[in-house]
Amino acid sequence: MTASSRRFRFVQFEYPWVLGPEPGRYTIRERLGEGPGHILVLATLAAAERRLLPRRRRRVVAPEPPPAPVATSRATLVDTDALEDIEAAEAWLRAADLDALAADALARLNRVLHAQRIATADAHAREVALGHALVVRVGYGHGERVAEGRWDRARELPRARAASLRPGRAALRPQERLAAVLAGRDAVLACEELALRARADLDAGRVREAALQLLAALDAALAELVPWRDQAGLADRLDELRGRRDDVAAAAGAALEGGLDDEQIEAVAFVLGRVEASLRARTARGLA
């Protein structure tokens, strides 16, 4: 196998904002001591440059100004395990499970973004979802071409759509809730935010953080949901959650000591799902 015949597999995302890390190439190793498994290539596709004005001056803007230009980020995850020739690359692309490859690459990209959040101590830095991407491509190419964001052949995934954008009743529920919150007819509970953070950690494989967040979310839910305990069977749900608190506390304790075993990880996933179900039940009958 010669260098000229090798092809490298990649998954590429484009997002309509700057992801955070500086443009460049980042080596990703699964474990310390192993060779690099993937290379992340980040590029910013800059918007039209805006002329900088002296700080002491303020310009007058038109009543209906055009939208401000935005930058687009391109993130390319390159598998360092090369395919031996063009025939092998074509066979791989024909048989590739695009959804699975995109999900796997997204998890690696989010690991980088989470590391950037910690490294910069930026509480407002965010990870990304598949549905946020402008485009997702899976393909192969020569090493340098792929590293520059180009390719030999690629397939594009259909644009993902969030569940809240689907037609029908499901599309109305978030809007109803938002309107109720803004009108003061409903409140955002602390346990809702804590549960969302636990879910983000669990989905990203950060099980220690998920266990710690879940304990806080559970305690908050047990206190905050009491006023609705006579609604939608919440009394039984709260009793169930209260009975699982020791399991969650044990998982959180294990997280502080270094790690969770498989049974504790399963308990965290189960109880988090029950907390989420209880929160849905609170608003299931509408918001008066």
N, C-alpha and C positions, 0 to 999 in steps of 0.2 A: 504493500500500500504506500503510494507516494503522497507527499504533501499536496500535490496538485489535484489528486483524485479524491481526497477526503472531503466529506461534507459534514456540516455541523447542524444539528437540530436546534430550533429556537421557537420560543413563544414571545410574541411582541404585543405590548399594550400601548395605547395612546390615551392620555387623559388631558382634559381642558384646563389644567392648572399646573403649576410647578410643584413637583412631588416633594422636594425638600433637599435631598442630597445633591451635592455639586455634580454637574455632568462629568462623565468619565466612566472608567471600567472598575468594577468591584468584584473581587474574588469571593466566592461563597463555598465554604467547606462545611460538610455535614458534621464532622467531628474533628477535634484537635488531632493533628498528626496525619490526617488523611490528605490526599491530594485534592485540588480544587474540583468540585463536582459541577459547578456552574459558574459562568461569568455573567454578571449583570452589567449591561451597557446602558447608561442613562444619557439622554440628550434632550436639550430644550430647543424646540422649534419656535424660535422667537417671533413675537408679533412685530408689526411695524413699529419702528423706533419712534418714541415720542421725544420731542425736543425738551430738554431740561431748562426750566426758567430759574432765574435767581430767586433765592428764598424770600427776599424782601419784597418781591413783586407778586401781585395777585392779578390774574388775568380775568377778564369778563368772559363768561361763557354764553353761548346761544341758548335761547329758551328750550330748544329741542336738540341737544347735542347728539352727535352720532355715538354709538356705543364705543367704549374704550377698548382698544385692542388687547387681546389676552395671549399668553404664551401657552403652548401645548408641550407636554412632556411625553417623550417616547422611551419606554423601558423594554429592553430586549434581554430575555433570559436565554443564554446559550448553553447547551449541554456540552461539556468538554469531551464526552465520549464520542469520538468521531465515527461516522459511517464510512465504510471502506471505499465505496464508489457511487456513481450516479444511479446505478441500478438498485443498490441497497437503499439509497435515499428515496427513490421513487416508490419502492415497495413499502417502505416505512410510512411515507406520507399517505399513500392510498389506504393503508390499514389503520392509521392513527385514530385514536379516540380523542377528538379535539376537545371535548368538554373536560375530560379527565386531565389532559395535558394543561389546559388553561387553568383549572383549579389548582393543580400542583404548582404551576409557575406563579400564580397569584399568591399562594401561601409563602413562597420564597421572597417575592417582592415585598410582601407585608412584613416579613421578618426584617428586611433591610429598613423599611420605613419605621418600624418599631424601634430598632436600634438607633436610628437617627433621632427619634423622639427622645430617647433616653440620653444619648450623647449630647444633645443640644439643650436638654432640660426644657423643652418646649411643650407645654401642656396642651397647646392647641394644634400641634402636628397631628395628622390623621393618617390612618391606613385607608386602603381603597377596596372597592367591591367590583365585581365583574360588571354589574349593571351600570357603573359609573364610566366605564371605558367608552371612548368614541369608536374604537375599533380594536379587535383582537385577531391576531394572525398567528398561524402555526405553519412552519415551513423549514426549509434547509437552505444552506448556502456555504460558500467558501468562508473560511475563518475571518479574513479581513473584511469581506463584504458584509457578513453578518454583524461584525463588530461596529460597522458604520451604519447599521440600521437597514441594510439592504439584504437581498436574498436572491436565490436562483429560482425557487418555486415556493409558493405559499398558498394556504387555504385560509379564508376569512370566516370567522364565526358570525352567525346572525347576531344582530344587536340585542343584548340582553334587556329584558324589561322587568322592572321591579313589580312585585305583586300588587303594590298600591296603585299601579297604573293600569291594571286590568279592568275591563269594563264590568259594569254590574255593581251589585251591592258592596263588594269588597272595596271598590274604589271610593265609596262614600264614607265608610267608617272613619278612616283617618281624617278626612275633611270635617266630619261632624265633631270629632274629638277636638281637633284644632280650634274650630269655631267656638266650642264650649269652653275651652281653656281661655281663649282670648276674651270671651265675653264674661268671664268670671263665674260661669255655671259649673265648672269642673276645675280640679286642681291637679297639677303634676306632683305625684308622690315621689319622695326620695327613693323608695324601694324600686320604682320604675327605672330611674337612672342607674342605680346600683346593679340591677338585674341586667340592663343593657351592657354595662361594663363587664360583668361576669360572662355574659354570652360572647362578647367580642374576644375576651381572653381564652375562653374554652374553645371557640372555633379556631383560634390561632394556635392552639396547642400549648398555651401558657397555663397549664393546669394548676400550678401553685397559686398564681395570681387569681385564677378563677375561683379557687376554693376560698381564698381570703375575701374576695369581693362578695361571694355568695353568702358567707356568714353575715356580713353587714346587710346585704339585701334581704336575707331571711328575717333577721331581727327587726328590720324596719317594716317589712311586710306584716309580720305578726302584730305589730303595734298599729300601723297605719290603716290596715284593712278592717279593724274591729268595727267601725261605724257601718260597714256594709255586710256584716256577718249574717244578717237575716235575708240577704239578697242572693239569688242565683246559686244557692247551695254553698255559699262561702263559709258557713260555719263548719261544715264537714271538711272543706279544703284546709281551713286554718288548723283544725284539729290534726289533720294528716301532716301538715308542715311542722306543727309543734312537736309531733312525735318523731320527726326526722332531724330535729335540731342537733341532737347529740352526734349523729353521723356527720353532719356538716362541720360541727365544732371539732370533731376528731380529724377530719380531712384538713381543716384550716391549721390545726396544731401540727399535723404531719408536714404541711407546706412550710411552716416556720422552721421545722427541724431538717428540711432538706428535700423532701419529695413524698408523693402519694403512691400507694400501691394501686393495682388495677381495680380492686374492689372500691377503694375510696374515689377513684376517678369516675367509676360508674355511678356511685352515689351522688357525686357533685352534678353530673349530667342529668340524673333523674330528678333530683330536688330542684335544680334550676328550671327544668321543664315544668314542674308542678307550680313553682312560683309564677312563671310566665302564664300558665293556664289560669291561675287565680286572678292575675291582673286582667286578663282578657274577660274573665267572668264578671268582674266588677262593672264593666261597661257594656256587657253583652245585651242588656235590655234597653240600651239607648241612654242618652244623656238629657235629662229633662231640664 
